[in-house]
Amino acid sequence: MAGKNRWKLEYSIALFVMIGVILLIMPFSIENTRQANFISKWNEKYNRVEYMFSVINAHITDDMIKSMNKAKTPQEREALLLAVVKPYLRINTENYPIKHYRPRYMNGTRVYRGQTYFFDDFYFAENNTLVGIKDIKSDKSSEVWFLMMFDINGILPPNRWGKDIFGVNIYDGGKIEPFGFDMDMDALKKDCSDDGTGVSCSYYYKIGGGFDE
């Protein structure tokens, strides 16, 4: 009888240990699955945006180019680009995201006004994605003209760069590059981590970088 009770005790301890391990692993497993889904959606979005700009560039008119060149303020140029991409991304300019939508970097710090990756306005697009457009027009065609950001799951959390927020540089002629494309691998790994901004994850994940490294 004592042996049977001892067997039950050992069995119970083993069961509790197993349950404990499962409870410890489960949150990480769920988070990894969610992050993998974000990355998959970002890769799909990037391919669509790249194709979109190739189509836009093939059909751009002299009037559109003249309008862009005549625009005197960043806001005017942003409005012009918004009008061009609106039908492709199914952007809704009538309804705006709630006011307390505030993106953060991967390490949790806020993105403040005046910083490169601060966007004044956001728009709802297809599949509840949020889109931001920022003009940083340069006189040199080889330099970045616009920035675009995409929050893959809209206003839902985590609303962090490298988690569900990614972006691209836009150049003259419709060429695009993901943020971080000009960084070496060590710098990419450092920035695309819980201690970094997460901005360069836009490129890091495109080249097969792992979010669990």
N, C-alpha and C positions, 0 to 999 in steps of 0.2 A: 504493500500500500504506500509506504514511504517513497519507494522508487517511482511509483506512478505520479505522486504529488510533485516529486522533484522534476519529473519529465514535463509536467504541466507548467511548472514555474519556469523552466528553461525555455519552453515553447513560448510562453507569454512574453518573456524578456526579449526573445528573438523577434517576436511579432511587433513589439513596441519599438525596437530598434529599427526594424524595417519601415514601419510607419513614419518614424522620425526622419529617416533618410529620404523617404518619398516627399514628405512635407518640406524638407530643406531644398530638394532638387526641383520640385514643381514650379516655384516662382521663376527660377532661372530658365526652365524649359519653356514656360509660357512666354517670358520676355524674349527669349531667343527666337521663338516662332514668330512673334509679332514683328521683331526687328527684321527677320528674313523676309517677311511679307512687305515691309516698307521698302526694303532694298529692291525687291523684285518689281514693285510698282514704280520706283524711281527709275530703274533701267528702262522700263516700258515708256515712261513719260519722256525721258531723255531722247529715246529713239524717235518718238513722235514729234517732239519739238525740233529736233535736228531735221527731220523730213519736212516739217512745216516751213522752216525758214528756207530750205532749198526750193520749195514751191513758190514761196513769196518772192524770193530773189529772181526766179525765172519769169515772174509776171509783174514785177515792179514797173511802174510807169514813170515817165519824165516828170509828170505833175507831182507824183508822190515824192520823188527825190527833191524837187524844187521846194515843196512844202516843208520837208525836213530841214533843208538848208536855210530856209527863211525863218524858221522857228527861233525865237530869241531867248526863250527861257527853258529850263529843264522840264517844267510842267507842260509846256506846249509840245515838246518833243515826246514826252511820255504819253500824252494824250494821242498823238499821231501813231505811235507804235501800238498803243492799246487798240486803236481803231483797226489797225491792220491785222493783229493776231486774234481779235475778239471772235470772229466767226469760226476760226480753226479750233480754238480752245473752248468755245461756247461760254465765253465770259459773260456774266450777268453784271451789268453796271448799275442796275436799279437797286439791288439789295446789297448792303455792305455787311461785313463781319461785325460781330458785336464789339463794342469799344474796348473791352478789357482783353482782347486778343493781344498778347505781348510775347513774341518769340524770345527765346533765350539760347545762349550757346550751350554746347553739350555739357560743359562743366557747371552749368547752372547760373552763370552770371547773365545779367540782362544785356540786351543790345540797345545801346543808347543813341539818341539822336546825334547826328554828326559823325557817327561811325560808318565805315564803308557799307556794312551789311544792315543798316537801318533803312527800312522802307516806310514811306509816309502813308501809302494806301495799299489796301489789299482788296482783291475781288474774288467772288465765288466763280469757279469754273466747273467743267465737267467732273462728275463723280465727287462733287463737294470739295474738290481741291481748291486751295487758296493760292492766288497768283499775285505777286508783287512785281512792279516794274520801276526801275530807277535809271535815270539818265545821268551819265558821267561823260558826255560827249567830248571827244578829243579832236583836235585838228588833224591828227595823224590817222590815216586809215588802218594802220597796223595796230592801233591801240583800242582798248575796249570803249564801246559807245554806250552800251546799256548793260544793266544787270537784271536778271529775272530770277525770282525765287518761287519755289513751289512747296507748299505744305501739303503733303500727300493725303493726309486724312483730315484736312480742313481745320476747324476750330477745336477739334478733339485733341486731348493731350497725347504726347508730351510737349508738342510745340517747341522742339529743340533742333538746332542745326545738327545734322548728322544722324538724328533719330528719325524724324518724319519731315524735316525741312532740308531741301537741297536747292542748288541753283547753278546758273550758267552765265558766262560772259558772252555778250553779243558784239560782233565786230561788223565793220563795213562789209557789205556784200552778203550779210546773213550768216556768216560763219559763226559757230558757237563752240565754246569749250566749257567743260564743267569746272566749277571752282576747285582750285588745287592742282590743276593740270601741270603747272609749272614748278611743282615742288618735288624734291627727291623723296625716295621711299621712307627714309628715316624721319623726315619732317612730316610726311603724310601720316605715318603711324603715330607720331607724337600728338599731332593735332586731332586726328580722328580717334580720340580716346576720351575717357571720362575726365582727364585733366586738361584737354584741349578745347578749342572752340567748336570743333566738329564741322566747320565750314568746308574743309578740304575733303570730307567724306564723299562729297559729290563726285569727285574724281577717283578717290581711293576705292570705292565700291565698284566703280565702272571697270577697274582693272583687276578685279577679283580679290581685293583686300577683305579680310575677315573682321567682322564686328566684335568677335570674341577673343581677338588676339591681345 
